[in-house]
Amino acid sequence: MMENDQTNLVFTSTLRSNGDVELVYVEQLMPVPADDEIVVEMQAAPINPTDMFLMGALADPASAERVERNGQTITLLHAADWAVGALASRVDQSLPVGSEGAGKVIAAGSSDAAQALIGRTVALWGAGTYARYYKVRVEDAMALPDDVSATEGAAAFINPITALAMIETMRHDGFTGLVHTAAASSLGQMMCRICQKDGIPLVNIVRSPKQVELLRSIGAEYICDSSSPSFDKDLQDAVRATGARVAFDATGGGILASQILAAMEVVNMEGQGIRQYGSTGKKKVYVYGKLDVTPIQLLGTYGLSWDVAGWLIYNFLEDVGADVKERLKARVASEVKTTFATSYSKAIGFAGISAPQVIIAANEKSTGGKYLVDMANS
């Protein structure tokens, strides 16, 4: 991990055909910005679930170990044959890890927008943000207010923009309230704060009484615990009270999507009598995550007026264009310490990303367990 002023250091993950997953810090040339780009000295970055997926390549986190290869200490994990097959396109590809972060702009291209950011602290997103220096397009960066630190802005892109984009999608589809699963997550808590601030009816689905209490503590009104025997009825009551007919599901497996659609259908059918094909009211579930690795089961107990679709923030931003993207960024920047604040359970140094104990802990699907990478601490 030696470096000098003329080199960059990037954290990478490589999947081999035998199932080995190599986590290595790689020296590269310092990035040089094009006209509309900036170079950022990275100071802080969160470890998001998407980062752990790219890093681990479906390997068992418990298999992580330190080994010596070619005179360098690296971290090695092992993936099963099925995982290698599923990720065949990335075999032998050294992929930089990290999806967002924040730091100080140290170089900029010739455009006015790029030059205006020199010396500023910015939040950014892209592929490979676990690096000493990162090059990014101006449009994929966000200037932070002077009183916001890199640590406070490290997670200012993915979860905040995703939450706002879900609400934009809801409105575009003609809905007025929504259901959100995995609602005790950092993203879920942001969604609560946004909906409270904007007056949007929200149904929160969690999976334990402890998570119910967490959301109650931040003012959430409608909370349904999927571990409760009364979950289906509770969900129907919440859907009835809020008028929510669109859901964003982070679990992406099992019967939860069916349960949500069924609750919506029960409420839609009230007062309509017998209908052979169910209610005519629209209802929809967008799947945006895969916390549950089992297949989605659609049980068909909710008529024929329904839709289940995938949803990806990057596709949304491509579809809506620059004006909407800039509007969302401006709101996040102005509320990054309040509505869009992120808390962390632990901070680690740049060199600590590949520590086996960190890999195991960061892969645990527990609420409030997000790690922060402090780039200044090597």
C-alpha positions as CSV (number, residue, x, y, z in Angstrom):
1,M,0.0,0.0,0.0
2,M,2.9,2.4,-0.7
3,E,2.0,5.6,-2.6
4,N,3.5,8.9,-3.4
5,D,2.2,12.3,-4.6
6,Q,2.1,11.1,-8.2
7,T,0.0,8.0,-7.7
8,N,-3.5,7.1,-6.7
9,L,-4.5,4.2,-4.6
10,V,-7.7,2.4,-5.4
11,F,-9.5,-0.5,-3.6
12,T,-10.5,-3.3,-6.0
13,S,-12.3,-6.6,-6.1
14,T,-11.5,-9.4,-8.6
15,L,-13.4,-12.6,-9.0
16,R,-11.4,-15.6,-10.3
17,S,-12.8,-18.6,-12.2
18,N,-11.9,-20.9,-9.3
19,G,-14.1,-18.8,-7.0
20,D,-11.4,-16.8,-5.3
21,V,-12.4,-13.1,-4.7
22,E,-9.3,-11.0,-4.3
23,L,-9.6,-7.6,-2.5
24,V,-6.5,-5.6,-3.3
25,Y,-5.3,-1.9,-3.1
26,V,-4.0,-1.0,-6.5
27,E,-1.7,1.9,-7.4
28,Q,-2.8,3.8,-10.4
29,L,-1.8,7.1,-12.1
30,M,-3.3,10.2,-10.7
31,P,-6.6,11.0,-12.6
32,V,-6.6,14.0,-15.0
33,P,-9.9,15.8,-15.4
34,A,-11.5,16.5,-18.7
35,D,-13.2,19.9,-19.3
36,D,-16.4,19.0,-17.4
37,E,-14.7,16.9,-14.7
38,I,-13.2,17.5,-11.3
39,V,-10.6,15.5,-9.2
40,V,-11.6,15.0,-5.6
41,E,-9.3,14.1,-2.7
42,M,-11.6,11.6,-1.0
43,Q,-12.2,12.2,2.7
44,A,-15.2,10.0,3.7
45,A,-17.4,7.3,2.1
46,P,-20.1,5.0,3.5
47,I,-20.2,1.3,3.0
48,N,-23.5,0.6,1.4
49,P,-25.1,-2.8,0.6
50,T,-24.3,-2.3,-3.1
51,D,-20.7,-1.9,-2.2
52,M,-20.6,-5.1,-0.2
53,F,-22.3,-6.9,-3.1
54,L,-19.6,-5.7,-5.6
55,M,-16.8,-6.3,-3.1
56,G,-17.9,-9.8,-2.1
57,A,-19.1,-11.2,-5.5
58,L,-21.7,-13.4,-3.7
59,A,-18.9,-15.1,-1.6
60,D,-19.5,-16.1,2.0
61,P,-18.3,-13.2,4.2
62,A,-17.1,-15.7,6.8
63,S,-14.6,-17.0,4.3
64,A,-12.6,-13.8,4.4
65,E,-8.9,-14.2,5.3
66,R,-5.6,-12.4,4.9
67,V,-3.1,-14.1,2.6
68,E,0.2,-13.3,1.0
69,R,0.2,-13.2,-2.8
70,N,3.1,-11.9,-5.0
71,G,4.7,-10.3,-2.0
72,Q,1.5,-8.4,-1.0
73,T,-1.0,-9.0,1.8
74,I,-4.5,-9.2,0.4
75,T,-7.9,-10.3,1.6
76,L,-9.3,-13.4,0.0
77,L,-12.9,-14.7,0.0
78,H,-14.3,-17.8,-1.8
79,A,-17.4,-17.9,-3.9
80,A,-19.3,-21.0,-4.8
81,D,-19.5,-22.3,-8.4
82,W,-23.0,-21.0,-8.8
83,A,-21.9,-17.5,-7.9
84,V,-19.0,-17.7,-10.4
85,G,-21.5,-18.7,-13.1
86,A,-24.0,-16.0,-12.1
87,L,-21.2,-13.3,-12.3
88,A,-19.3,-14.8,-15.3
89,S,-19.1,-11.4,-17.0
90,R,-16.8,-10.0,-14.2
91,V,-14.4,-13.0,-13.9
92,D,-10.8,-11.7,-14.0
93,Q,-12.0,-8.1,-14.1
94,S,-10.4,-5.8,-11.4
95,L,-13.4,-3.7,-10.4
96,P,-13.0,-0.6,-8.2
97,V,-15.3,-0.6,-5.2
98,G,-17.3,2.3,-3.6
99,S,-20.4,4.0,-4.9
100,E,-20.4,7.5,-3.2
101,G,-18.5,9.7,-0.9
102,A,-17.3,13.2,-0.2
103,G,-14.0,15.2,-0.3
104,K,-12.2,18.3,-1.4
105,V,-11.8,19.3,-5.1
106,I,-8.1,19.6,-5.9
107,A,-8.2,19.9,-9.7
108,A,-10.8,20.8,-12.3
109,G,-11.3,20.9,-16.0
110,S,-11.7,24.1,-18.0
111,S,-15.4,24.5,-17.9
112,D,-16.8,27.3,-15.7
113,A,-18.9,24.7,-13.7
114,A,-15.8,22.7,-12.9
115,Q,-13.6,25.7,-12.1
116,A,-16.2,27.0,-9.7
117,L,-15.7,23.9,-7.5
118,I,-12.0,24.1,-6.9
119,G,-11.4,24.0,-3.2
120,R,-15.0,23.2,-2.3
121,T,-16.1,20.1,-0.4
122,V,-18.4,18.1,-2.6
123,A,-20.5,14.9,-2.3
124,L,-20.3,12.6,-5.3
125,W,-21.3,9.3,-6.7
126,G,-19.8,6.9,-9.2
127,A,-17.9,3.6,-9.5
128,G,-14.8,3.3,-7.4
129,T,-15.0,5.9,-4.7
130,Y,-12.9,3.9,-2.3
131,A,-9.8,5.7,-3.5
132,R,-7.4,8.4,-2.5
133,Y,-8.4,10.5,-5.4
134,Y,-11.5,10.3,-7.6
135,K,-12.4,11.8,-10.9
136,V,-16.0,12.6,-11.5
137,R,-18.3,14.6,-13.9
138,V,-19.5,17.9,-12.5
139,E,-23.1,16.7,-12.9
140,D,-22.4,13.7,-10.6
141,A,-21.1,15.9,-7.8
142,M,-22.9,18.2,-5.4
143,A,-21.3,21.2,-3.7
144,L,-21.9,21.0,0.0
145,P,-22.7,24.1,2.2
146,D,-19.6,25.5,4.0
147,D,-20.9,24.3,7.3
148,V,-21.2,20.7,6.1
149,S,-18.2,18.4,6.6
150,A,-17.2,15.5,4.2
151,T,-18.3,13.1,6.9
152,E,-21.8,14.7,7.0
153,G,-22.0,14.7,3.2
154,A,-20.5,11.2,2.6
155,A,-23.9,9.6,2.0
156,A,-25.6,12.5,0.5
157,F,-26.3,10.9,-2.9
158,I,-27.6,7.4,-3.1
159,N,-30.1,7.1,-0.3
160,P,-31.3,10.8,-0.4
161,I,-31.7,10.9,-4.2
162,T,-33.3,7.5,-4.2
163,A,-35.9,8.5,-1.6
164,L,-36.8,11.7,-3.5
165,A,-36.9,9.8,-6.8
166,M,-39.3,7.3,-5.4
167,I,-41.7,10.1,-4.5
168,E,-41.2,11.6,-7.9
169,T,-42.1,8.2,-9.4
170,M,-45.2,7.9,-7.1
171,R,-46.5,11.3,-8.3
172,H,-45.7,10.6,-12.0
173,D,-47.7,7.3,-11.7
174,G,-50.7,9.2,-10.3
175,F,-50.5,7.9,-6.7
176,T,-50.7,10.0,-3.5
177,G,-49.4,7.6,-0.8
178,L,-46.9,4.8,-0.7
179,V,-45.8,1.7,1.1
180,H,-42.1,1.2,1.9
181,T,-40.4,-2.0,3.1
182,A,-37.2,-2.4,5.1
183,A,-38.4,0.9,6.5
184,A,-36.1,1.1,9.5
185,S,-33.0,1.3,7.3
186,S,-31.2,4.6,6.7
187,L,-33.1,5.0,3.5
188,G,-36.4,4.2,5.3
189,Q,-35.8,6.7,8.0
190,M,-35.1,9.4,5.4
191,M,-38.3,8.4,3.6
192,C,-40.2,9.0,6.9
193,R,-38.7,12.4,7.4
194,I,-39.4,13.4,3.8
195,C,-43.0,12.3,4.0
196,Q,-43.6,14.0,7.3
197,K,-42.1,17.2,5.9
198,D,-44.1,17.0,2.6
199,G,-47.4,15.7,4.0
200,I,-47.2,12.4,2.1
201,P,-49.1,9.4,3.6
202,L,-46.6,6.6,4.2
203,V,-46.9,3.0,5.3
204,N,-43.7,1.6,6.8
205,I,-43.1,-2.2,6.8
206,V,-40.5,-3.5,9.3
207,R,-39.6,-6.9,10.6
208,S,-39.4,-6.6,14.4
209,P,-40.9,-4.8,17.4
210,K,-37.5,-3.1,17.9
211,Q,-37.7,-1.5,14.5
212,V,-41.3,-0.4,15.2
213,E,-40.1,1.5,18.2
214,L,-37.2,3.0,16.2
215,L,-39.7,4.5,13.7
216,R,-42.1,5.6,16.4
217,S,-39.2,7.5,17.9
218,I,-38.8,9.6,14.7
219,G,-42.6,10.2,14.4
220,A,-43.7,7.6,11.9
221,E,-47.5,7.0,12.1
222,Y,-48.3,3.8,10.2
223,I,-45.9,1.0,11.0
224,C,-46.6,-2.7,10.2
225,D,-44.4,-5.4,11.7
226,S,-44.2,-8.4,9.3
227,S,-43.2,-10.7,12.2
228,S,-46.6,-10.0,13.9
229,P,-49.5,-12.4,13.6
230,S,-51.7,-9.5,12.8
231,F,-49.5,-8.2,10.0
232,D,-52.0,-8.7,7.1
233,K,-54.8,-7.0,9.0
234,D,-52.5,-4.2,10.2
235,L,-51.4,-3.7,6.6
236,Q,-54.9,-3.5,5.3
237,D,-55.8,-0.9,8.0
238,A,-52.7,1.2,7.1
239,V,-53.4,1.0,3.4
240,R,-57.0,2.1,4.0
241,A,-56.0,5.0,6.2
242,T,-53.3,6.3,3.8
243,G,-54.7,5.5,0.4
244,A,-51.3,4.1,-0.5
245,R,-51.5,2.1,-3.7
246,V,-47.8,1.9,-4.7
247,A,-45.0,0.2,-2.8
248,F,-41.3,0.3,-3.0
249,D,-39.9,-3.1,-1.9
250,A,-36.3,-3.6,-0.8
251,T,-36.7,-7.2,0.0
252,G,-37.2,-8.5,-3.5
253,G,-38.1,-12.0,-2.5
254,G,-40.7,-14.2,-0.8
255,I,-44.4,-13.3,-0.5
256,L,-44.2,-9.7,0.8
257,A,-45.0,-8.2,-2.6
258,S,-48.1,-10.4,-2.7
259,Q,-49.1,-9.5,0.8
260,I,-48.9,-5.8,-0.1
261,L,-51.0,-6.2,-3.3
262,A,-53.5,-8.4,-1.4
263,A,-54.0,-5.7,1.3
264,M,-54.5,-3.0,-1.4
265,E,-57.0,-5.3,-3.2
266,V,-59.0,-5.9,0.0
267,V,-59.4,-2.2,0.5
268,N,-60.1,-1.5,-3.2
269,M,-62.9,-4.1,-3.2
270,E,-64.7,-2.7,-0.2
271,G,-68.2,-1.7,-1.3
272,Q,-67.8,-3.0,-4.8
273,G,-69.6,-6.4,-4.4
274,I,-68.5,-9.4,-6.4
275,R,-66.1,-8.9,-9.3
276,Q,-64.8,-11.9,-11.2
277,Y,-61.5,-10.2,-12.1
278,G,-61.0,-8.1,-8.9
279,S,-61.1,-4.4,-8.4
280,T,-60.3,-1.9,-11.2
281,G,-58.2,0.3,-8.9
282,K,-54.5,0.5,-9.8
283,K,-51.9,-1.0,-7.5
284,K,-48.2,-1.5,-8.0
285,V,-45.1,-2.8,-6.4
286,Y,-41.7,-1.6,-7.5
287,V,-38.8,-3.9,-6.5
288,Y,-35.6,-2.0,-5.9
289,G,-33.5,-4.4,-3.7
290,K,-32.8,-8.0,-3.0
291,L,-32.5,-8.4,0.8
292,D,-34.4,-11.7,0.5
293,V,-32.5,-13.9,-1.9
294,T,-35.4,-16.3,-2.4
295,P,-37.6,-15.9,-5.5
296,I,-40.6,-13.5,-5.5
297,Q,-43.8,-15.4,-5.1
298,L,-46.8,-13.8,-6.7
299,L,-49.8,-15.7,-5.2
300,G,-52.5,-14.1,-7.4
301,T,-55.0,-13.2,-4.7
302,Y,-55.5,-9.6,-5.8
303,G,-57.4,-9.6,-9.1
304,L,-55.8,-8.7,-12.4
305,S,-55.3,-4.9,-12.0
306,W,-51.8,-4.9,-10.6
307,D,-48.2,-4.5,-11.6
308,V,-44.8,-5.6,-10.3
309,A,-41.8,-4.0,-11.8
310,G,-38.1,-3.4,-11.1
311,W,-36.9,0.1,-10.2
312,L,-33.4,1.5,-10.4
313,I,-32.4,5.0,-9.5
314,Y,-29.9,5.2,-12.4
315,N,-32.7,4.5,-14.9
316,F,-34.9,7.0,-13.3
317,L,-32.3,9.8,-13.5
318,E,-31.7,9.0,-17.2
319,D,-35.4,9.3,-17.9
320,V,-36.1,12.5,-16.1
321,G,-33.2,14.6,-17.3
322,A,-30.9,17.2,-15.9
323,D,-33.4,19.7,-14.5
324,V,-35.0,17.2,-12.2
325,K,-31.7,15.8,-11.1
326,E,-30.4,19.3,-10.2
327,R,-33.6,20.1,-8.3
328,L,-33.2,16.9,-6.2
329,K,-29.5,17.6,-5.6
330,A,-30.4,21.2,-4.4
331,R,-32.9,19.9,-1.9
332,V,-30.4,17.3,-0.5
333,A,-27.7,19.9,-0.1
334,S,-30.0,22.2,1.8
335,E,-31.2,19.5,4.2
336,V,-28.2,17.3,4.4
337,K,-27.9,17.8,8.2
338,T,-31.6,17.2,8.9
339,T,-33.9,15.3,6.5
340,F,-31.0,13.5,4.9
341,A,-28.7,13.0,7.8
342,T,-27.0,9.6,8.0
343,S,-25.7,8.0,11.2
344,Y,-22.9,5.4,11.5
345,S,-22.2,2.6,13.9
346,K,-18.5,2.7,13.3
347,A,-15.7,4.6,11.4
348,I,-12.8,2.7,9.9
349,G,-9.7,3.8,8.1
350,F,-9.1,3.4,4.3
351,A,-6.9,0.4,5.0
352,G,-9.6,-1.2,7.1
353,I,-12.1,-1.8,4.3
354,S,-10.6,-5.2,3.5
355,A,-10.3,-6.4,7.2
356,P,-12.1,-9.7,7.5
357,Q,-13.9,-8.6,10.6
358,V,-15.2,-5.5,8.8
359,I,-16.4,-7.5,5.9
360,I,-18.3,-9.9,8.1
361,A,-19.9,-7.1,10.2
362,A,-20.7,-4.8,7.3
363,N,-22.6,-7.7,5.6
364,E,-24.9,-8.2,8.5
365,K,-28.4,-7.0,7.6
366,S,-28.9,-5.1,10.8
367,T,-30.5,-1.7,11.2
368,G,-28.1,1.0,12.3
369,G,-25.0,-0.9,11.3
370,K,-23.7,1.3,8.6
371,Y,-19.9,1.8,8.4
372,L,-18.1,5.0,7.5
373,V,-14.7,4.9,5.7
374,D,-12.5,7.8,7.0
375,M,-10.1,8.3,4.2
376,A,-7.9,10.5,6.2
377,N,-7.2,7.6,8.6
378,S,-5.1,5.1,6.6
